[in-house]
Amino acid sequence: MKIYLVGGAVRDRLLDRPIHERDWVVVGADEKQMRGLGFSPVGKDFPVFLHPETSEEYALARTERKSGHGYGGFTVHASPDVTLEQDLLRRDLTINAMAEGEDGELIDPYGGRTDLEARLLRHISPAFAEDPLRILRVARFAARYHHLGFTIADETMALMRQMVDEGEVQHLVAERVWKEISRALTEPDPDVFVRVLRECGALEILLPELEQLFGIPQPPQHHPEIDTGEHVLMALRMAPPELPVRFAVLVHDLGKGLTPKEILPSHRGHECAGLPLVRDVCRRWRVPKQLTALATGVCEYHLHCHKAFELRPQTLMKLLRALDALRRPERFEQFLLACEADARGRKGLQDRDYPQVDYLRAVREAAAAVTADGLMEQGYEGAELGKALDRARIRAIAKVKEDHPNA
């Protein structure tokens, strides 16, 4: 039995990046031996075990043969006679197909170190095409390592296009797609993920509502970058690396893809027009409910945030209620961050001030400070208590508006 450190830990050590998790491959062993050593089997599809002390994953060396469509369409063969080189060959990219022995020796049969030095994302073999999820993985790695100068090899991009043309992407499972999207959106350059999917043709299949935005004009006085799709990617770059915020930014302008051509570049009503599209995307990829709630809120109300200083106290109270801001301050904060990214994701305006955020924080705090206790002492109850509470909160908001220099 021989044990090797493999995959991302080897790659990131060579890149001098932090290592967050370690995966191991065991050569020359079977399930009985692993159990005898105290390892616990996990999963049904692959021979993977958890170390009895560290809980790190140890997988028996295996080969895979395509037997159907999609991520799960493989027949797995694991036995003591499978070599390390055979196990590494089934992986996606050369930079992910390196191993390290217990003595620290680097095993690199497919040129991963050379490609690391060349800053190249390159597939190992034609078997790459057997798993369409690898298209999203390559796009995610491009988003992770773009700032280090990594690019995708021409032959790998050509193979990805071929996979899209042959319809493989349509067999992807929703949960796997969302996992890749959600991980990619928190990478240093999430816009690169979208660009790669566009370049190979996968975006049109996975997120046609987003693909539709590229080439659609916006008013130049508000959007010097003109192109709606480019604006979304610029806003994505401006957003903090929080998944809920970045996902909300990604889908906030989908309604602009439905704007009638005769009124372009105006997009009146795009907020409400986009709501069904955002909900469709969230259903399609089984986006968690909390992220769906934020994304729909940003889609419907981001213009309210931009125009916050113009809104009456009553309208501001309605906005807080619509966003459930008093009960969910953390979601309201994410709403504000998404709107700020939208405002700053414009050509030449990346460093613009956006005082609306602090103003709306103050509005929410003033409203939240008004409680029902004092009103109940005055005899209010039931529906009348609710109305009195609303009136008191509107008065508190009016005071904030009165004191703010921009309002």
N, C-alpha and C positions, 0 to 999 in steps of 0.2 A: 504494500500500500504506500502510495506517495501522495502528498497533499501540496497543492499549489494555490497561492493567492492569484486571483484572476480579475480581469475586467477593469472597472472604473478605478479601483484603488491603485492598480499598477499605473494606469494612464495618468491619474492625477498626481501621483508621486513624481513621475517624470516631468510633469508640468509644474511641479512645486506648488501645487494647489492643496487646500485642506482636504483630507479624506474623511468622509462622513460615515461610510459603511464599507465593510470588507466582505467579499464573497470568495468562496474557496471551491476548488474542484478536487475530487478524490479519484485517483487513478489506481486500478488494480484491486478494487474492493466491491463487495456486494451488500445488499440490504441487511443480510444476517450479520455480517461483520460490523456494520455501522450500529445496529441495535445492540450488539454485544459490547460495544465501547460506550454505550450510554447515550448515543445520539437518538433524538426523537424525530420520526418521519413527519413531514408536513406536506399538504397538498395531495392531489390525486393524479395530476397529469405527469409530473416529473419526479425523479428520485432525489428529493431534497430533504436534508435533515438539519435539525438545530443542535448546535454544540451544547453539551450538558451544562457547561459553566458560562460561556460567553453569549449563548443564544444566537451566534452568527450562523449564516447559512452555509452548509457544506453539501454540494451536489455531486452525485456520482457522474463520472465522465460519460457522455452520451452522444449519440448521433441522432439526427432527425431526418425523416423522409416525408415529403409532402404527400398527403392523402386526401386533401379536401381544400376548401376555400377558407381564407381568413386566418386569424391568429391561432385558432385551435385545430386547424386542419393538418396535423402532423402525427406521424407514427414515431414514437420515441423508442430507441434501443439503448439500454444501459447495461453494461456488463464489465467484468474485470479486464476484458481484452480490448476495450476501447482506449485508444491512446490520447494523450493530452493534445497532440496536434489535430486529431480528428474532432475532439471536443471544441477546440478553438476555431476550427474551420466553419462550424455552423453559426458563428457569431456574425454580427452585421458589418462592423467597420474594422479596418486593420488596427486602429488605435484602441479598440476594445478587445482585441484578440491577442493580448500579451499576457504572460504569466510570470510568476516569480517563485522560484523554489525555496525550500526551507533554509537553504544556505545563502539566499539573497540573489542567486543567479537569475538573470532575465532570460526568459524563453520567448523568442519573437520570430515565429516561423513565417509570418506573412508581411513583414516590413512595417509594423506599426510604429516603431521608433523613428524610422526614416520619415514616415508621413507626419508624425508629431513635429519633427524638426522642420518639415516643409509646410506645416500648418494646413494639412490637407485631410478632408473627410472623404475617405475612399472605401468602397465596399470590397469585401474579401473575394467573393466568388459569385457566379451567376445565381447561386442559391439565395442570394439576397432577395431576388424577385419573388420568392415563394411566400414571403410574409409582408403584406401591404402595410402593416403597422410600422415597418422600418422607414417608410417615407416620413411619417411624423417624427420618428426618433431622430432621423438625420436632420430634419428641420429644427428640432429642439436642440440638438448639439450645435447646430449653426448659430442659434440664438444664444447659447451658453458661451461659445468660444469666439464669437465674432470680434469682440474687443481685443482678442489676442492675435487677430489676423487670419483666423481659419476661414477657408473657403471649401466649397464642395467640388470634388473632382468632376471634370466634364463627363467622364464615362459613367459616373454614378448618377449625375443629374439626368443623363440620357436614359439610363435604366429606369429611373423613377418616372420619367415621362412615359416610357413604354408600359410600365405597370399601370399607370393611370389610364392610358389608352385601351389597355386590355380589360379594364373594368374591375381590377382587383380591389380598388379602394371601396367599392360599393359593398364588399363583403365584411367590412370592419364592424366590430361589435361596439355598441354605444359606450359602454363603460370603459373600454380600452382607449377609445378616441378621447373621451373626456379626461382620462388620466394624463394622456400626453398633452392635450391642450392646457390643462390646469398647471402642469409642470412647466411647460414652455412659457406661459404668461408670467411666471415669476423669475425667469432668466434675465440676465443683464440687458439683453437686446431683444425683447419680445416681438418687435416689429419685423425682425429678420425671420422669425418663424413664419409669419404671414407671407413675407416676400418669397420665401423658398416654396411654400405651398402654391403660391400663384405661379411661380416659374415652371413648376412641373405639372400644373393643371389640376392639382388636388383640391385647391381652395374652392373651385367652382362646383365640386361635388360635395365637399364637406360643409362649406359655409357659402352657398351661392348668394345669400343676402349680402354678405360682405364683399364678395367679388363684384357684385353689381355696382358698388359705390365708386369703383375706379373709373375715371373718365367723366364723372358727373360734376358739373361746375357748381361753384358757390359764389355768392357776391364778393368781389375782390376787396371791398372796403372792410368787410369783416373777416374774410379768409384770403389773405394775400397768396396762399399756396394754391388757391382755386380748386384743385381736385379733391373731392370728398374723401376718396380712399386714402390719399396721402395725408389728409388732415387726421383721419382716424389713427394712422400709424404714428404721426407726430404726437398726438395726444397720448398714445400708448407709451411712447418714450418718456413723456413728461410725468406719467403716473408713478406713484411709489410702488415698490415691488410687493404689493399685497394682492393676492389673487382676487378677492371680491371687487376691489377697486379697478384693477386692470381688466377684468372680464366685463364690468359695467361700461368701461370706456370703449372696449372693443365693439360693443353692440349698440352704443348710445345713439348713433345716427343712422341706423338701418332704414328708418323711414324715408330718408332722402333718396333711396333707390326707387321709391314709388312716386316721386314728384312728377306730375305731368310735364312733358317737354315744353309746352307752350308758356309755362310760368317760370321756367329756369332763367337765371340762376337762383331765383327766390325759392324758398322751401317752406312756405306757410303750412303749418299743421303737421310738419314731419314728426313731431314728438308723438302725437296720438297715432299717426299712421304706422309708426314703427313698433308700437306695442305688440300687435299680433305676431310680428316677425320675431321679436325678442322671445316671446313665449314659445313660438315654434322651435327656435334654436334650443331653448332650454329643455323642452320636451324631447327633442330629437337626441340630444346628447346626455339626457338625464342629469342635468345640472342640479346641484343641491338647492333646496328651497330657499335658504337664506341668501344665496347668491342670486337666485332668480328674483327675489323680492327687491334686492338692491338694484339689479340691472333694469328692471321695469320702472323703478322709481327714478333712476337717473334718466332713462329714456323719456319719460313723461314730463319730468319737472326740471331738466337742466336749464331751460331758458328762464324759468322762475328764479333760479339761483343767479344767473347772469344779470337779471333785471331786478334784483332784490331791493335796491334802493328806491325803485319806482313803485314798489308794491305797497298797498295800504295795510295797516295793522291787521284788518280783518282777513285779508288775503294771505298775509304771512302766517296767521293762525291756521288757516285752512291748509297751507303748505305743511306746517308742522304736523297737523293731524293726518294728512294724506301719507306722510312718510313715517308715521308712528314715532316721531322724533322724541317725544317726551318719555316714552317707555323704552325706546331703543336708541340711546344716545350714541352708541358705538356705530350703529348703522348710519345714523345721520352724519357722523363724522366722515364715514367712508363716502357718503353721498357728496359732501363738500369737497373732498379730495378729488373725486372723479370729475366734478364740475370745474375745479381749478385746472386739472389736466386738460380738459376740453378747451378752456379759455386760453391756456398757454401753448397748446399744441397747434400753433399757427406760425407760418413763416415770418420770421423777424420779431415775433411777439413772445418768444419763449421766456423772456425775463420780465415780462410785464407784471405790474402789481395787480393783485386780485383781492381787494379789501372786502369783497362780498363774503368771504369765508369767515373772517372775524366778526363781521356784522351779524351774520346768521347764527353764529355761535352765541353771541350776546342775546339775540332774540330768543333762542331756545332756552338759554339759562334764565332769562327774565320770566318766560312763561312757566318754566318748570318750578320756579321759586314760589309760584302761587299755588297753594294747596286748598283742599276743601275744608280743612279743619275750622278756620275762622268763619267761613260761610255757614257751616252746619250749626255753629254756635248762634248765628243770627237767625236760625230757624229754617234755612233752606234744606230741602230734601227732594229726592227723586229727580224728575226731569227738570224741575226748577233749579235744583242744585247744579246740575250740569250746565244749564244756560248761564247761571250766575258765575260759575267758574270760568266759562268761556269769556264772558264780558270782562271779568277781572284780569284775565290773561291778556286780552286785547289791550286793555289800558296799560298793562306793564310793557307790552311790546311798543305801544305808542310812545311811551316815555323813552325807550331805547332809540326809537326813530327820531324823536325830537332832539335828543342829545348828540346824535351822530352827525359829523360834518358832511358826509356824502349823501345822507338821506334827505 
